[in-house]
Amino acid sequence: MRATSLISDFLIYIPSLYFFVRSWLSSRSSRAQQTALLTLLLQPALILIDSGHFQYNSVMLGFTVLALNFFFLGHDLLGAICFVLSLGFKQMALYYSPAIFAYLLGKCFLLGPTRGYVGQPSVKIMLIFFRTTLFTQLGAVTLATFALLFLPWLYPPSALLGPIIRIFPFARGLFEDKVANFWCASNVIVKWRSFLPPAALPKLATVATAVGFLPSIVGLINPGLKAFRSGAYLGAHRTPTLSLLPYALFQSSMSFFLFSFQVHEKSILLPLLPLTLLAAASSPGQSDVWEWGIFVNNIACFSMWPLLKRDGLGVQYIALVVLWNYLVGYNPLTTPSLPLKTLSLVRFLGCRLTVELIPLLSLRTRSRWRFMWLKYSSPLRPRSPTSIPCSMFF
């Protein structure tokens, strides 16, 4: 299993990251590109899950990065195919779908009625000369790719129920284990599954998720709507909203992670991808995006601790996190951002207090605080000399 995970990395994920660095960061120096590639390749969360928990999330994420690369080069149809392949490989890529859809729809509006979408003036032209626009091409390519992926389940039609039930697991509950999202955290105070009927929980999660990613959708579509009203259509294929796409992907996927129905610990990998791409594209130590990107990556790794502890990956977790922070040059105590420095210190003190105090509790009390014990207990001995500096990254 470890070999197949590594093979999938070399076939899809690593080439997509190299492609990203060479295209999106083409104006940067060679050293900056190498640093960015190192930051992306050694992201500890993905390595721990794919090579320790034995998953293949890198394939899904690699196809998404390839889609971004093709969008950057103006090959929107190839980008749409890659994103459909990402969806087909793992349904968690749905976390990105609102942002991808909004970006492509906004671009169709920006390109105007003759190239972007089928407006009233071009309907007759399309019918006579079979002329297609970006909107119709995207629709045809997306449907064709989905049809090929689901071809084994198209007949009989009832066979489609199996994949659909798997994609939308409403019967599995509001959240999985002790995931660090809104529903699990607030469930300590509000027992959602007892407070609301089971049929209402998916609806509530859907509304909360939509409210979370709505601002990014508006930001991607609004420039196209303004161009539609004014008639000032875009002449180039690279739209001004392209630079907003990674931010929209982060907001959309983070909204799904925090508020959607049936979330697993490893789902944090989806918001980490665009955030790490943004951090890698920023100047190390000189950008708030870089500082926050590394900080959130460290917190995300720590949020998966119950899963990693259950798989016996405590030592690997510490080694990878400390090594990655050292290689990218991140020190939370030297950051110029006062809020970030304060959060880092609070996080450090909280971890240390939890690790030191909980072992002193009685067995009965410890059982009542089982969730906190699993969440914050360190794989290092509490009084180890190296535990204090290492836990600054947790």
N, C-alpha and C positions, 0 to 999 in steps of 0.2 A: 504493500500500500504506500509506503514511503517513496518507493521508486516511481510509482505512477503519479504521485503528487508532484514530484520533482520534474518528471517528464512534461506534465501539463504546464508547469511554470516555464520551462524552456521553449515549449512550442508556442504558447500564446501570451502569457503574462509578461515575461521579460522582454520579448520583442515589442510588445505594445508600449511598455514604459520607455524603451530606447527610442521608439518612434515618437513618443510624446516629447521627450527631451530634445530630440533633433528638430522637431517641427515647431512646437510652441515656444521653445527657448532658443531658437536659431540665432537670435540677435545677441545672446549672452556669450561670454567667453567660454573657452573649452573647459577651464577649471570649474566655472559655475555649473556647466552642464554635467560634469562628472560628479560634483557634490550633490546636485539634484537627483541624479540617477542613484547614487549611493543611499540617499535619504529614502527613496522610494523602494529600492530593492530590499533594504534591511528593516522595513517596517515591522516591528515585533509582533503586533497583533495578528497579522495575516500569517506570519511564519508559525506562530504558536498554534493557531487553529488548523491550518492546512497540513503542516508537517508534524504536529503533535496530536491534535484531535483527529487527524486524517480526514480532511474534507477537500473539496475541489473548488473552493470559492475563487481561487485565482483565475479559473477559466471564465467564470461569470464576470469578474472585475476586469479581466484582460479584454474581453469583447467590448465592454463599456468604454475602456480607454481607447480601443481601436475606433469606436464610433466617434469619440471626441476628436481623434486625430483626423479622420476623414471629414468631419464637419469643419475643422480648421482649414483643410486644403480645398474646401468647397465641393467635395464629393458627397453630397447629402444622401444620395441613394445607397452608396456603399455604407455610409454611417448608419442608415436605417436598417440595413441588412444585419450589420454587426450587433446593433442593439436588440433586434429580434432574436438573434442567436443567443445573446446574453439572457434574454427572457426565457427562451426555450431551454437553456441549460439549467437555470435555477430561477424559480419564480420570485425570489427575493429581489431580483432586478426591477420588479414592479415599483420599488421605492423610488427609482429614478424616472419612471415613465411620465409623471406630470411635467417635470422640467424638460425632458426631451420633446414631448408633445408641444409644449408651449413655445419652445425655441423654434421648432420647425414651422409651426403655424404662424408665429410672428414673422419669420423670414418669408413665408409665402405672401403675407401682406406687404412686407417691405419691397419685394420684387415687383409687385403690381399685377394687373389683370392679364397681361400677355405672357408673363413668365412665372409668376408666383402662384396664382390661383385662377380658377375658371370664373371670371366675372361675366356680367351680362354681355359686354361687347364681344367676347371671344367664344361664346357658346356656338354660334353658327360656324365660325372658323374651325373649331375643333371637330364638329360633326362632318364638315365637308372634307377637310384635309387631314383628319385624324391627328390634329396637332394636340399634344399634351403639354401640360404645365407641371411645375414642380409639385403642386398639390395632388394632382391626379397620379403623377408618377410615384410619389411617396405612398399613396394609398394602394396602388397596384403592387408595388414591390413588397410592402408590408404584408398584405393579404396573401401574396404568393409564397412568401417565406414561411408564414405561419401555416399555410396549407401543406407545404412540404414537411414541416416539422411534425404536424399532427396527422400526417397521411396514414400511419398505421391504425389510428383510432377513428377514422372517418366512417368506416363501415364495420359493423352496423353503427348507426348514430348513437345508440345507447352506450357504446364503448367510451364516448367522450366524457361520461360522468366520472369515470375514474380519475383522469388527470385534473378535471375541474375541482373535484372534492379535495384532491391533493394540493392544488394551488391555493384554495380558499378553505383552510381547516377550521371552520367555525365550531366544530364539535370538540376541539381540543382545549378550549378555555381561553380566557382573556389574555393570559401571559404564561410563559414557560419558565418553570423553576423560579429562581430569584434574579430576574433580569432587572437591570437598572433603568427602568422606564417609569413613566408617570403612574401607570396603573398599579404596578407592583409596589412602588414607594408609598402611594397614597392608600393602598389597601391595608396598611398598618392601622390607619385611622378610620377609613370608610371601607367597609366590607362590600365591595362592588357586587360580587356574585350573590350576596344575600340581600343587598339593598335593592337591586334591580332584577327584573326577570331575565332569563337567558336570552330571549329574543331581542331585548332592548340593548344589550351590551355591544353587539356588532354595529348597530346604528349609532350609538353614542361614540364609539371609537372612530367610525367613519367621519362623523361631523367634526370631531376634534382634530383628526388628521388633516382634513380639508382646510380647516381654518389655519392650521399650522403652515401649510405650504402655499396658501393663497397669495401672499405677498410676492413670492418669487414668480408665480405664474403671471401676475399682473405686470411685474417688471419686464418680463420677456415679451409679452404680447403688446403692451401699451405703445412702444415705438412704432410697431407695424400699424396699429390702429390710427395713430397720428398721421402716418404717411398715407394711409387710405383716405382719410378725410381731406388732407391737403393736396393730394396728388403728387407729392414729392417722393417718387419711388426711388429705390436704390439701384444704382447702376452696377455696383460690384457684387460679387457672390459672397464675400466675407462681410457679414452683417456686424453692426456695432454692438449687438447683444451677445455676440460670441464670447466676449470676455466675462459676461455675467453668468454664462452657463455653468461653470464649476461652482459658483456660489449658489446658484439655484439648485444644482444637484445636491449640494450639502444640506440646504434648507429642506428640500423635499424629503430626502432620505432620513434626516434627523427627525422630521415631523412624523414619519412612519414609525421610526424606532421608538419614539417617546409615546405616541398616542394610538398606534394602530392595534388591531386585534391579533392576538397570538404572536407575540414577539419572543424570539430566542436570544440568549446572551450574545451569540456570534453575529447577530444582525447589526451590531455596532460597526462591523467591517464596512458596511455600505456608506454611512456618512464619513468614515475615516478616509475612504479613497479620495473623494474630491478635496477634502480638507488637506490631506497630505500632498496632493498635486499642487494645491495653492501654496502650501508651505515650501515645497521644493522649488517652486517658481519664484519665490521671494528671496530677498537677500538675508542670509543667516545672521541673526543678531541685530539686524538693522530694520526690521519690519515687524509690525504688530501681528500681521498674518502669520509670519514664521513663528513668533513666540507663542501665539495662541494655538497654532497647529501642533506644535510639539507638546505643549501642555495638555491639550485635549487627547492626544494620542496616549500620553501617560495615564491619564484618568481612565480612558477607555480600556486599556490593558488591565488596570486594576479592577474595573467593573466586571471583568470576566473571571475574577479570581475563584469564585465557587466552582466554575466549570474546569478551570485549569487545575485546581487542587484535587478535584475528583479524578482527573486523568493522571495525577502524579507529575505535573509539569511545574512544580514550584521553583526548583533550581533553574530550569530553563527559562522560566518567566523572568526571574531576577537577572540572570546573565544577559538575556537579550535586551531587556529594557535599559540596563546600565550601559551595555556596550553601544546601543544605538544612540543614547543621549550623549555619550562621550564622543562618538564619531562625528555627530552633527554639531557638536560644540554647544550643547544646551546646558546652562547653569541657571536654575530658577532664582538663585539669590543675587545674580548680577544683572537681571533683566531691568531695563530702564522703566518699564511700566509698573507703576505703583499698585494698581489693582491686581495685576497678575502676580506680582511679588507677594502681595498680601494673601491671595488665594493659595499660592504655593506654600507659604508658611502655615496657613490654617490647615491645609491638607496634610502637611508634614506632622504638625502637632496632633491632629486628629488621629492619624495612623499610629503614631507612637503611643499616645494615651490609650488607644484601644488595645494595642498589642501588649502594653505593660499591665493594664488594669484587669482585663478580662480573665487572664489565667489566675488571678488572685481571687476571683469569685468562687463561691461554693459550687458544687456540681449541680445542685438544684437551681441555683440562680443562673448558672451558665446555660442550662437547658432552656430557660425562659428567654435567654438572649441568643438563642442558637443562630438566628439569622445574622446578627451582628458579628458573631464569632466566625462564621463561615465567610462573611464579607471582608473582614478586616484582619484576620489573623495572618501573621507573616510566616513564610516558610523558614525564615531564619530564626534562631533562638533569640528571645527578647533581649538578652544581655550580650549578644555578640557585638564585638567592637565595630564590625562593618555594617551592622543593621541600621544605624542612624543615617549615615550618608546615603546608603542605598535606598532607603525608604523615602528619601526626598523626591524620588522619581515616581513613586507609586500613587 
